[in-house]
Amino acid sequence: MTTVETTAASPRFVMSGDLTQLFYRLAAIGLICVALSFLSDAFLTTNNLLNVLRQASLVFFMASGLTLVILTGKIDLSVGATVGLSACLAATVIKSTGSPWLGAVVGIGAGSLVGLANGVLVTRLRIPSFIATYGSLWIVQGITYYYMAGQTIYGFPPGFRALGSGYALGIPIPVYLMAGFLLIGGFFAKRTTYGQQIYAIGANSVAARLSGIPVNSRLVLVFIMSGAMAGLASLVFLARLNSAEGDIGESLTLPTIAAVLIGGTSLFGGIGTVSGTFFGALILTLILNGMNLLAVNANWQPPVTGAIIIFSVWLDLATSARSQASA
């Protein structure tokens, strides 16, 4: 009888490594906050700090699902386009039926279907995830533009708008959602059999398959979860903007990938945590917020984000090489 080994097969997964990554990211957040507090009087205001958390929550919703995909050694480049399609479909349903709940089901369902399609392309058709999801990006984006036909849908019920712009006890609603999904995602990845199998696949997919782990099923699962979280992000984004148009998710893919990599998740799979992704989203949001406060030209923000991604990947490569050399 084949036994399933669900524990991490590499010393890279030990708790001490997670604590070290946590320390580095907390130190980075501290340094950024100290620097911005000196450079801008507006940084430490309550309104600005709450706005940073609100913006980080949107990135985190998308990045938490993407983290699970990257932990398996795959990538999902369609998350931004999925947000756009999910938001536009949800907006249509909410406006036509007056039901935010039905709109939420449609938005998250649409994201899940895109994720399912990506999973099938990767597992059944054996298309590399980079190519499969890059193609999905263009297909989903094209469907969204065709569906919207240049129109804008706006004006949603106040109850739905609270999802993106409301407060409870002085804290933005999206921050509560982020805290909830941070706990759920962290528990799923670290404390469940499914989560441990995801790490095992990322560490060595061949060994995982030989040990009895249903690799293809787990890959489909993480792509569905990535799409579902993009669908959730679309609802928060839609409620925040109070409008939907074809390009609503176009600029979100790059920051989402950056948040995952800054959070310490390796593009090679098997290394990373959902909590690390939270700190990555926070670091990225702090940097962008700081550039806005310092009146840095908005055209510089994409190059800065790209530079952060390059640095994060380089750091990942350097760390992996050092770990192999010392093994």
matplotlib code that plots the C-alpha trace (Angstrom):
import matplotlib.pyplot as plt

x = [0.0, 1.4, 1.8, 1.5, 4.2, 2.8, 5.5, 8.1, 10.9, 13.5, 15.2, 14.3, 10.8, 11.8, 10.2, 13.5, 13.6, 10.1, 11.0, 14.1, 12.0, 9.5, 12.3, 13.7, 10.3, 9.4, 12.7, 12.1, 8.6, 10.1, 12.8, 10.3, 8.0, 10.8, 12.1, 8.6, 7.8, 10.8, 10.1, 6.4, 4.3, 1.2, 2.6, 1.8, -1.7, -4.5, -6.2, -3.1, -2.2, -5.7, -5.6, -2.3, -4.0, -7.0, -4.9, -2.7, -5.8, -6.7, -3.3, -3.3, -6.6, -5.1, -1.6, -2.7, -4.3, -1.3, 1.0, -0.5, 0.1, 3.7, 4.3, 3.7, 6.3, 3.7, 2.6, -0.7, -0.4, -4.2, -5.1, -5.5, -7.6, -9.7, -10.4, -11.6, -14.0, -15.3, -15.9, -17.8, -20.0, -20.7, -21.5, -24.0, -25.8, -25.9, -27.4, -29.9, -31.1, -30.3, -28.7, -25.1, -25.1, -25.9, -23.3, -20.8, -21.6, -21.2, -17.9, -16.2, -17.7, -16.3, -12.9, -13.1, -14.0, -11.0, -8.8, -10.3, -9.6, -6.0, -5.6, -6.9, -4.6, -1.6, -2.5, -4.4, -2.9, 0.6, 1.0, 3.6, 1.8, 3.5, 2.2, -1.2, -2.0, -0.4, -2.8, -5.6, -4.8, -5.4, -8.5, -10.2, -9.2, -10.6, -13.9, -14.2, -13.6, -16.1, -18.7, -18.4, -18.2, -16.7, -19.5, -19.2, -21.4, -21.7, -23.9, -24.3, -26.3, -24.7, -24.6, -22.4, -20.2, -19.4, -17.5, -14.8, -15.2, -17.1, -15.7, -16.4, -15.0, -12.9, -11.2, -11.9, -14.0, -11.4, -8.9, -11.1, -11.5, -7.8, -7.2, -9.7, -8.3, -4.7, -5.7, -7.6, -4.8, -2.1, -3.9, -4.7, -1.1, 0.7, -1.8, -3.8, -2.9, -3.7, -1.3, 1.5, 1.0, 1.2, 4.6, 5.7, 4.7, 6.7, 9.8, 9.8, 6.7, 8.1, 8.7, 5.3, 3.6, 5.5, 4.6, 0.9, 0.0, -2.6, -0.4, -2.7, -5.7, -3.8, -2.6, -6.1, -7.2, -4.6, -5.5, -9.1, -8.3, -6.2, -9.1, -11.6, -9.4, -9.1, -12.9, -13.1, -10.6, -12.8, -15.8, -13.8, -12.3, -15.7, -17.2, -14.4, -14.6, -18.4, -17.9, -16.8, -15.2, -13.2, -9.8, -10.6, -8.0, -5.4, -2.8, -3.1, -1.0, 2.4, 1.8, 0.3, 3.3, 5.6, 3.8, 4.3, 8.0, 8.7, 7.0, 9.6, 7.8, 10.2, 9.4, 10.9, 8.2, 8.2, 9.2, 7.0, 4.1, 0.8, 1.8, 5.0, 2.8, 0.8, 4.0, 5.1, 1.8, 2.3, 5.8, 4.8, 1.9, 4.0, 6.5, 3.8, 2.1, 5.4, 5.9, 2.4, 3.0, 6.4, 4.7, 6.8, 5.6, 3.1, 5.0, 7.8, 5.7, 5.7, 9.5, 9.9, 7.6, 9.5, 12.8, 11.5, 10.5, 13.9, 15.6, 13.3, 14.0, 17.7, 17.6, 15.7, 18.4, 21.2, 19.6, 18.9, 22.5, 23.8, 21.6, 22.7, 26.3, 26.0, 24.0]
y = [0.0, 3.4, 5.8, 9.6, 11.7, 15.1, 16.6, 18.9, 17.0, 19.7, 21.5, 24.8, 24.4, 24.5, 27.0, 28.9, 29.8, 31.3, 33.3, 34.6, 35.8, 37.3, 39.2, 40.6, 41.8, 43.4, 45.2, 46.4, 47.7, 49.4, 51.1, 52.2, 53.7, 55.5, 57.0, 58.1, 59.6, 61.9, 62.6, 63.3, 64.8, 63.1, 59.6, 58.9, 60.3, 57.9, 58.4, 57.6, 54.5, 53.1, 53.8, 51.9, 48.9, 49.2, 49.2, 46.4, 44.3, 44.4, 43.3, 40.6, 39.0, 38.4, 37.6, 35.0, 32.8, 33.3, 32.3, 28.8, 28.5, 29.7, 27.3, 24.4, 25.9, 27.3, 30.8, 32.6, 35.6, 36.0, 37.3, 40.9, 40.0, 37.7, 40.6, 42.6, 40.0, 39.1, 42.7, 43.5, 40.4, 41.0, 44.7, 43.6, 41.2, 43.7, 46.4, 44.1, 42.2, 44.6, 41.7, 42.1, 38.5, 37.2, 39.5, 38.2, 34.6, 35.4, 37.3, 34.7, 31.9, 33.6, 33.8, 30.2, 29.1, 31.0, 29.2, 25.9, 26.5, 27.4, 24.3, 22.1, 23.7, 23.0, 19.5, 18.0, 19.7, 19.9, 23.5, 25.4, 27.6, 30.7, 30.2, 28.9, 31.8, 34.4, 33.2, 33.2, 36.8, 37.9, 35.7, 36.9, 40.5, 40.3, 38.8, 41.6, 44.3, 42.7, 42.3, 45.9, 47.4, 50.6, 51.1, 51.8, 50.3, 52.5, 53.2, 50.2, 49.8, 51.4, 48.0, 46.6, 49.7, 49.2, 46.2, 48.4, 51.8, 51.1, 51.1, 49.1, 50.5, 52.9, 50.2, 49.7, 46.6, 45.2, 45.1, 42.8, 40.6, 40.6, 39.5, 36.7, 35.3, 35.7, 33.3, 31.0, 30.9, 30.4, 27.6, 25.9, 26.1, 25.1, 22.9, 20.9, 17.9, 19.8, 22.5, 20.2, 18.4, 21.7, 22.3, 18.8, 19.3, 22.5, 20.9, 17.9, 17.1, 13.7, 12.5, 13.9, 11.9, 8.7, 9.1, 9.0, 12.7, 13.4, 16.2, 17.1, 17.4, 19.7, 21.8, 22.3, 23.2, 25.9, 27.5, 27.5, 29.1, 31.7, 32.5, 32.6, 35.0, 37.2, 37.1, 38.2, 41.0, 42.2, 42.6, 44.7, 46.8, 47.2, 48.3, 50.8, 52.4, 52.2, 51.6, 48.9, 49.1, 46.9, 47.8, 47.6, 44.9, 45.6, 47.1, 44.7, 41.6, 43.2, 44.4, 41.0, 39.1, 41.6, 41.2, 37.4, 37.6, 40.3, 38.1, 35.4, 32.9, 31.3, 31.1, 27.6, 26.4, 24.8, 27.9, 30.7, 31.5, 33.3, 35.5, 36.4, 37.5, 39.7, 41.5, 41.6, 43.3, 45.8, 46.6, 47.2, 49.4, 51.4, 52.1, 53.2, 55.2, 56.9, 57.8, 59.3, 61.4, 62.6, 63.6, 61.2, 61.0, 58.2, 57.1, 56.0, 53.5, 50.7, 50.8, 50.8, 47.8, 46.0, 46.7, 45.3, 42.1, 41.8, 42.3, 39.8, 37.1, 37.8, 37.5, 34.2, 32.9, 34.0, 32.5, 29.2, 29.0, 29.7, 27.0, 24.4, 25.3, 24.8, 21.6]
z = [0.0, -1.0, 1.8, 1.4, 2.9, 3.6, 5.6, 3.9, 2.5, 2.7, 5.7, 3.9, 5.3, 9.0, 11.3, 11.9, 8.2, 8.4, 11.5, 9.8, 6.8, 9.2, 11.0, 7.7, 6.5, 9.8, 9.7, 6.2, 7.2, 10.2, 8.1, 5.4, 8.1, 9.8, 6.5, 5.3, 8.7, 8.3, 4.6, 4.9, 7.7, 6.3, 6.5, 10.2, 10.1, 11.0, 7.7, 5.7, 7.7, 7.4, 3.6, 3.4, 5.1, 2.8, -0.3, 1.0, 1.5, -2.2, -3.2, -0.5, -1.6, -5.1, -3.9, -1.3, -3.9, -6.2, -3.4, -3.4, -7.1, -6.9, -4.0, -6.4, -8.8, -11.2, -12.0, -12.7, -14.9, -15.5, -12.0, -13.1, -16.1, -13.9, -11.5, -14.5, -15.8, -12.4, -11.5, -14.7, -14.4, -10.7, -11.5, -14.2, -11.8, -9.0, -11.2, -12.9, -9.8, -6.9, -5.1, -3.9, -2.7, -6.1, -7.6, -5.2, -6.1, -9.8, -9.3, -7.2, -9.5, -12.6, -11.0, -10.0, -13.6, -15.0, -12.4, -13.4, -17.0, -16.2, -14.1, -17.0, -19.4, -17.2, -16.0, -18.9, -21.9, -20.3, -21.3, -19.1, -16.6, -17.8, -21.4, -20.3, -18.0, -20.3, -23.0, -20.5, -19.6, -23.2, -23.7, -20.5, -21.1, -24.6, -23.4, -20.8, -23.3, -25.8, -23.0, -21.7, -25.2, -23.8, -21.3, -17.6, -14.9, -11.8, -8.8, -6.4, -3.2, 0.0, 1.7, -1.0, -1.2, 2.5, 1.5, -0.1, 1.6, 4.9, 8.4, 11.6, 14.9, 12.9, 10.8, 7.1, 6.4, 3.9, 6.7, 8.7, 5.6, 5.1, 8.7, 8.3, 5.1, 6.5, 9.3, 7.0, 4.3, 6.9, 8.5, 5.2, 4.0, 7.2, 9.1, 6.6, 4.5, 1.4, 2.3, 3.1, -0.2, -2.0, -0.4, -1.3, -5.0, -5.1, -3.5, -5.9, -8.0, -9.1, -5.6, -4.5, -7.3, -6.4, -2.7, -3.7, -3.8, -6.6, -8.1, -11.0, -8.7, -6.3, -9.1, -10.4, -6.8, -6.4, -9.7, -8.7, -5.4, -7.1, -9.4, -6.5, -4.6, -7.6, -7.8, -4.1, -4.8, -7.7, -5.3, -2.9, -5.8, -7.3, -4.0, -3.5, -6.9, -7.2, -11.0, -13.4, -16.8, -19.1, -17.9, -14.2, -13.4, -16.1, -13.8, -10.9, -12.1, -11.6, -8.0, -7.1, -8.3, -6.6, -3.3, -3.4, -4.3, -1.7, 0.8, 0.3, -1.8, -4.2, -7.9, -7.9, -5.5, -2.0, -0.1, 1.2, 3.5, 3.2, 6.1, 4.2, 1.3, 3.7, 4.6, 1.0, 0.1, 3.0, 2.0, -1.6, -0.6, 1.8, -1.1, -3.5, -0.8, 0.0, -3.7, -3.8, -0.6, -2.0, -5.3, -7.3, -10.9, -11.3, -14.4, -12.2, -10.1, -12.7, -13.1, -9.4, -9.0, -11.8, -10.1, -6.8, -8.6, -10.2, -6.8, -5.1, -7.7, -7.5, -3.8, -4.2, -6.5, -4.3, -1.2, -3.0, -4.3, -0.8, 0.7, -1.9, -1.3, 2.5, 2.2]

ax = plt.figure().add_subplot(projection="3d")
ax.plot(x, y, z, "-o")
ax.set_aspect("equal")
plt.show()
